[in-house]
């Protein structure tokens, strides 16, 4: 077995379906097994995916929410692949993505893990595709607003480059490296485990690399980032990492970072409480304009989408793929691409060209008749 793909999921069955579909397109001739670890979803994910993919995927159906690290470890222990890919469910891959990463690892035995060029849902390249280790100095500089070192801004986007931290949204590792440095640290429930693992890969004598191949990451569809629990889990992960890897520093060096972490967490909670209080007192933000959807695809896809938009009361326009002209797209449009006529790479390329117009990337699958955007799923 060449590659084991592991996807941990919680209540995002339609995003996950699209993710798996993109993996099946991208694996091509690579001998691949796909694990889905369901963290006790309540949206019928297990039944839905079993019916949709059958034996093409292996589902581990947990009775509890195990967290990201522990759920991945369960599948890693069962994985047979030479390489292991940890993949978020709210992503989709270009068709050449897996081949480029596997070929790179085959050709570079010094590389222990690789990450890729991630795009946000508006097509813009995500800076967290390449990160440096959050050393005390780098962390303080980032908290003070200087993030160039943290995001390794000196590296070109279109060439492979050695980096320090690989995002857990897409992290392909040698299985042998995991055997040597250990699995994900289960003290991290969510967030921070990718930084910790990247650090241990380098301490184990291997390198982390960025490979310029593309994915879209909808960024946290399975998490609620406005909750008190998010603030607690996120900043607690920062403290766990700092104490684990930099706890040996003198008190005078470690104290400013610890104080800064607690201060940032406190400020986030205050801001959250302030907005909740405003809502409870009847103060509401200005209503945002309705999303305008532009559907691009085959005539049959457009016919399905016209019926969908009438039924849902959406504001939309429709363009046959052969008549599509990106120069006519209005600012702020959500462009929805037909996955039966556009490849995933084509969708990413088109989204990248439209990012300066603040256009979001959407997809419509004529087989499932489901519209997916960064903000919602419509069916």
N, C-alpha and C positions, 0 to 999 in steps of 0.2 A: 504494500500500500504506500503510495507516494504522499498523499495529503489527507489530513483529517481536518474538517471544518467544524468548528464548535460555535454555536449561537445560543446565548442565554437570553430568554425571552420572558416578558411579563406583560400580559394584556395588550399586545400589539399584533394581533394575528394577521391583519392585512398588510402592514409594513413587513412583517416577517415573511409572508407569502411572496411578496415581491423580492425580498432579499434572497430567498432560496431560489426563486426562478432565475435571478441574475447569476447566482453561483452555478446553477446547472448549465447555463449558457457559457460561463467562463471556464469551467473545468475542462472542456474539450476532451483531449486525449489523456488528461491526467487521471490516473487511478485515484479516485476520491471517495471518501465516506463523509457523510454529513450528520452531525449530532445536533439535535435541538434539546436544550435543557429548559423545560418549562417550570418557572418558579411559582407554581400554584396560581396560574392565571384563572380569572373568573369570567373570561369572555369566550369560552368554548374553544380556545386555541388548539388543544390537543386533538379533539374530535375533528375540527375543521382541517387541520394539517394532515391528519391521518387519511382523511377522505381525499384530500387534494394530491398528496405526494406518495402515499402508500409506503412501499419498501425502499423508495429512493432516499428516505431519511430515517434516522434512528431517533426516536423520541424518548427522553428520560423525563418522566412525569412526577415531579416532586410534590409531596403533600404539604410542603412549607416553602416560604420564600427564603431561600438559602443565602441570598446575596450573590453578587457577581463572582467573587473569587471562589467561594466554595462550590458553586454550581459549575463553573468551568473546570475545577479540579476533578469533579466526579467524572466528567466526560473525558478529560485528558487521561485519566487512569485506564479508560477503556479504549482509547484511540490507538490505532495500529499504524498510523502514517509516519513516514520519515520526517515530515514537516507537520506542524500543528498551526492552524489559523484560528485565532480568537477574533470573532466578528460580531459587531452589534447588529441587532435585528432591524434597526431603522437606517439601513444603508442599502445601496445597490451598487454593483461592480460593473466596470467596463468589461467587455468580452476578453480582452487580452490581459487583464489584471493578474489573474492567478498564474498564467504562463510566464509573465515577466518576472514575478516574484520567485517562482520556483526555479526558473533558469538562473536568476541572479544568485540564489543560494547554492545552486549546483556549481556555479563558476567561482564562488567566493567562500572557501571553507572557513575563512576567518570570521565571516558574518554569522552571528548567532541568531539575529532576528532582523526583520525588515518591516518598515511601514510604508505607506503610500501617500500620494497627493489627494487629500480629501477636499471636497468642495461642499460648501454650505448649500442650502436649498435655493439660494439665489444665484448659484454658479460660481460665486467668489471662492478662491482657494482659502481653505481654513489654515490659519497660522499654526495651529497646534499639530499640523502634519509633521512638523520638525520642532523639537524642543530640546533645550539643554536641561541638565539636572538642576533642580531648585536648591542649590547650595544656600547657606545662610546669606551670603552676599547677593547672589542672584535673586533670591526671594525678596530681600529687602528692597532691591532696586526695582523689581517688578511692582511691589506694593506701593512704591513711591512714583510709579508711572513710567519707569524706564524698562521696557520689555524686550529690547532688541537682542540682548544676549540670551534671554530665556527662549525666544522663538527662533534663534539662530538665523537672523535676518540676512546674514552675510552670504548664505548659500543660495545658489541659483535653483530655480524651480524645475528646470527641464533637464537636469543632470543628476545621476546618483550622487549621494553625499553621505558621509559618516555623521551620524547624529548621536544624541545621548538618550533621549526618551522617545519611545514609540507609543502612539495612542492605542488604548485598549479597544477602540472602535474597529481597528484593523491591525492586528499584530501577528505576523507569521514567524514562527520560531522553529528551530531544529528540535526534534523530540529529544535528541541526545543532550542538548543543552539544558532542557528542562530536567532531564534525569540528573544532571550534574549540579545545577544551581537551585533546584527545588521548584515546586509548583507555586501558584499564586498564594500570597500570604493571606490567610483567612481572617486575620485581625482586621483587615479592610473589608467592610461590608459592601461598600460601593465607593468608587473614586479613590485614587491614589495607588491602587494595586498595580496599575500599569507602570507608574513611575518607579515603584519599588522593584518590580520584576526587571525593568530595563536597567536599573542600577546594579542588580545582582548579576545580570548577564555580563555586564562590563567587568564587574569584580571577578567573575569566573574566567576572565581572559578572552572574551569574545567581543565582537564589535556589533553595534546597532547601525543600521543603514536605512536611508530614505531612497525609495525607488520611484521614479516619475511615471507612475501609472495611476489611473483615476478611479475614484469612487465618489458617490454622493452620500453625505451623512446628514440626516434630518435633525441630528443633535438632540438626543434626549427625549424622544417621543414617549419613552416608557418611564420617564421620571417627572415628578412634579417639583419644579425648581422654585416655586413660590411658597413652599411649605416650610414650617419650622423644622420638620424632620430633615429636609434637604440641607438646610443650613447646619444643623447639628452633625449630620453624617459627613458632609463635605469638609468642614473645618476640623472635625475630629480626625479625618483621614490625613489632613496636613500635619496635625500634631503627631500622629502615629509615625508617619514617615520621618519627620524631623528627629523625634526621639530615638528611632531605630538606627538611623544612619549618622546622626550628628550629636547624639547624646553624650559623646566623649568630649565635646568642646567645653571650654571653661564657662563658668556661669556668666561672666561678663559678655561673652560672645553669643551664648544661647538665649539669654534673657530678652534682648531686643526682638528676636524673631518670635519667641513665644508670646510676648506682649502684642506684637503686630498681628499675629494670627487671632488671638482673642479679641483684639480691637476690631479687626475686619469682620469677625463673626458677630460681634455686638452691634456694629453699624448696620450690617445686613438685617439683623432682627429688628432693630429700631425702624429702619426704612419699611420693612414689611408690615410692622405693627401700625405705622403711620398711615399707610395706604388702606389697611383694613379699617382703621378708625374713620377715615374719610368716607369710605363706602358706607359704613354703618350710620354715619350722620347724614347721608344723602348726597354727598358730593361725588359726582361721577366725572370721569374723564370725557373729553369731547368724543362724540361718536365717530368712529372711523368709517370711511366710505366703504361701500360694498365692494367685494373683490370682483374684478372683471376677468373672466376666463376666456382665453383664446384656445380653442381646440384645433389641433393640427393632425391630420391623418387621412386615412382612406375614406371613401364615401360611406361605406358601411359603418365605420367607427363614428363618423360625424352624425349619421342618422341616429345611432344609439345615444350619443351625447346630447343631441337636440331634444330627444324625449326626456333624458335625465334632467336637463336644465329646466325644461318646462314644468316637470313634476316637482322639482326642488325650488323653483322660483329664482334661479341663478341668472345673473347678468353675464351674457356670453356672446361670442362671435365664433365663426367656424370657417376654417380654411382648408381646402384640399392640399395635401402635401406637395403636389406638383406646382401649386400656386403660392406656396409659402414664401414670404419675403420678410426677413427679420427686421429690415430697415423701417417697416411700417408699424412695428409693434409699439403701442403706447406705454408710457412710463407706468410702472407699478402693476402691469398685467401679470396674471398667473398663466403661463403658457403650458398647456397640457398636451403631451405628446402621445401618440398612438404607439404602444409597445409592440404591435404586430407589424408596423412598417418602419419604425425607428429602432435601431439597435440601442443598447444602453450607452455605448460609447457616443453614438450620435446625439443622444439626449444630453449627455454631459457636455459635449462640445457646443451644442446650441445654447445651453444654459450659461456656459462660460462667456459666450459672445454677447449675451443679453444682460449680464450682471450690472453693467453701468446704467441700465434703465430700471434697476431694482425689480427685475422680473423674477418671480419665483418659478421653480421647476415643478411641474405636475406630470403625472402619468395616468393614462387610462388603458386598461387591459380589456380588449373586446371579449375575451373569453370569460372573464369573471365579471365584467361590466362594473368595475370599481374604479373610482377616481381617487387618487392619492396625492395630497399636497403636504407641505410641511405643517399646515395648520389643522387639517382635518381629512377624514376619509368619508366619501360620499358614495352611496350605492343605492 
